[in-house]
Amino acid sequence: MKTILRSLIIAMTFAAVLLSSGCEEKTAATNPASESNGELHGGTKLLEAADLVGYDGKRLRKSVDRITEGNEKHNQELEKMAGSAPDQ
């Protein structure tokens, strides 16, 4: 009886996870309106919740945003260099 109950609970949990994964909000990449509001990295806003476990969420978010912006600049520079390189 306990095994059946445990299996049922696990199956219901798994089903709930699968169903909820299809109900996610749109990210900043698919929602260009968020960029016009000055928020380039909508996914990092969740990092502010790190305050709940003892981290400085705002500083963590700023750090990740700075790293992401640097990565984007680097990728743009690489694309420019690849576009201006002579074909061999």
N, C-alpha and C positions, 0 to 999 in steps of 0.2 A: 504494500500500500504506500509506504514512504517513497519507494522507487518511482512509482507511477506519479505521485504528487510532485516529486522533484523534476521528473521528465516533463510534466505538464507545465511547471513554472518556467523551466528553461526554454521550452518551445514557445510559450507566450512571450517571454522576454525577447527571444530571437525574432519573432514576428513583429513585435513592437519596434525593434531597432530597424528592421527592414522597411517597415511602413514609414517611420519617421525620417529615414534617410531621403526619401523622395519628396519631403515637405520642407526642404531647406530654403532659406531666403536667397535672393539673387545677390551675388557678390559685386564688388565695385568694378570688376572686369566686365561684367555683363550689364552694368547699370552706369552709363556715362554721366548721368545727372549727379552722382556723388562726387565726381571729379570737379564739377563746376562749383561745388560748395567748398572747395579747398581741401577736401579729404581725399588724398591720393591713395592711401592704403587703408581701405575699410576693414580688412581682416585683422589689422593690428589693434583695432579698438577693443577687441576682446582681451587683449593683454592687460588692460587696465583692471580687469577682474583679479589679477594676481595680488592685489591688495588684500584680498580675502585670506590668502595663505601666508601673508607676511612679507611679500616683496613690494617694492615701490613700482606699482603698475604704470604710472605715467612716465617714469624714467625708463622703464623697460620698453614701453611703446616707442618713445622717442629714439631710443637706441636702435630698435629694429627698423623704424622708419628711415633713420639715417643710413643704415646698412643697405636697405632696399633701394634707396635713392642712389647711393653710390654704385650699386650693382647695375641699376638702369643706365646711369651715365656711362659706365664702363662698356655695357653692351652696345650703346649708341655709338661710342667711339670705335668699337670693333667693327660695327656695321659700316661706318664711314670709311674706315681703313680698307675694308674688304671691297667696298664699292669703288674706291679710288685706286686700288692696286692694278697695275698693268696685267693684262691677260698673257699667260705664257703658253 
